[in-house]
Amino acid sequence: MTLAITYCRAHNGMEAPLVTIEVHLSAGLPGFSIVGLPEAAVREARDRVRSAILNSQYDFPQGRLTVNMAPADLPKQGGQFDLAIALGILAASDQLDPKALKDYEWLAELSLSGDLRKGPGALPAAIACQQAGRMLVCNADNAAEAALVTQGNVFAAEHLLQVTRMLRDPGYQLPMPDVDINPVDLAYPDLADVKGQQGARRALEIAACGRHNLLFFGPPGTGKTLLASRLPGILPPLTNQEAVEIAAVQSVAGLPLKWNRRPYRSPHHTASAAALIGGGGNPKPGEVTLAHRGVLFLDEIAEFPRTVLDVLREPLESHEVCISRARRQSTFPANFQLVAAMNPTPGGYAADDPRSNRYTREQIQKYVSRLSGPFLDRIDLHIEVPSLPKEVLMANSQPESSATVKARVTRAWQVQLQRQGCTNSELTGKALDQQCALGSAEHKLLDTAMDKLGLSARAYHRLLRVARTITDLNSQPAIDKSAIIEALNCRQLERLTGGG
């Protein structure tokens, strides 16, 4: 009777908790049981592991096998435990030295032939493995992904025989993946493609500078979606920590890894609340997490069900999503920048367009009120994107490129980080009072505007943050009246809702 121990990692949100796999081989009638809250894919490992061992020219033991996956109260899901279970069986049956397994963690699904298959969540597992002081062995694709942030402790293997050869032969070493962590060609859409719309372009630059949420409204075909798609191209370059966070999200979601590129997500208006926030029995990240450190664009936002939009209110404030289930609680990051687009009237045309005369002011207000007040409060900039005259469309102009605008945004971004350690949209409490202090004239102007527009306390604070961003963009030391006026002019939706 022999006991062997191997190590693997489970998935729990963005975390990769350690799973200790104990394999006990005892005398008795042949049997193979897995305990420790295994779900369907884990229980089916019995058949995959048996075939993989036999097809790798090893003997499958005839005694009673018991595989315990500790901790017992952590649900285990997925096929990533296959390799660790197979090696534990080989060690328990004296076909491998159990001592050779102690410095490694194993993360791969096995095919019936013994090939190692790719699975999700390799990058968080590699980070946790490195912190534990062990080395990780996984599929070559997963190894290349994990080695982006944990070089030196990740090894790649294509077949079970490669792994067993490494454990049996001290002179044989599994290969380490070759990783190029240099930034790739980002190839974002260029802002130079947008003709006219100087007000909307300015608002897009302000939004990028302070990471403010932005809503475009206007008739169809005026460039709302075109403008939104250019936002990632004018945002500052990712820091290494931000790039790792994005890569970890993509790894957990099982998406192709796009290193050093800000995500841009654009779900359809038929998306459910669970699709946006995430969910499932084994919680998976939703669109707000897949847009982490990037842009979440909601086109035709008035067509989203109000109940679906309102689930975004908490993550817009807290920058994270906590999904609770009966047996687990998972937390996902959700520090995204929201950009939305909508038509100003039920018919789509501008409110002053003759084709909108069939709608009363009450009907227009009812259409706009599909967005709840608390949700609109969390959007800093409401910008009208009007129809362009044909002369502007046909003119041979040369609008500013994304590179030119990005240089200004990056400079103002760095000013914010050096002054307060965060962007202006993240200012709260005493830091907000300190960085957005107003003179008497500015205070009086803002007080009058609040009374006229009926702004909430949240909207007041967001106005201050936008004014601070405009001040930084203009390279001025303190907020003046012109910055407050421009910030107020960036709340143009009140014209449709009757507030001014």
Secondary structure, 3 states (H helix, E strand, C coil): CEEEEEEEECCECCECCEEEEEEEEECCCCEEEEECCECHHHHCHHHHHHHHHHHCCCCCCCCEEEEEEECCCCCECCCCCHHHHHHHHHHHCCCCCHHHHCCEEEECEECCCCEEECCCCHHHHHHHHHHCCCEEEEEHHHHHHHCCCCCCCEEEECEHHHHHHHHHCCCCCCCCCCCCCCCCCCCCCCHHHCCCCHHHHHHHHHHHHHCCCEEEECCCCCCHHHHHHCHHHHCCCCCHHHHHHHHHHHHHHCCCCCCCCCCEECCCCCCCHHHHHEECCCCEECHHHHCCCCEEEECCHHHCCHHHHHCCHHHHHHCEEEEECCCCEEEEECCCEEEEEECCCCCCCCCCCHHHCCCCHHHHHHHHCCCCHHHHHCCCEEEECCCCCHHHHHCCCCCCCHHHHHHHHHHHHHHHHHHHCCCHHHCCHHHHHHHCCCCHHHHHHHHHHHHHHCCCHHHHHHHHHHHHHHHHHCCCCCCCHHHHHHHHHCECCHHHHCCC
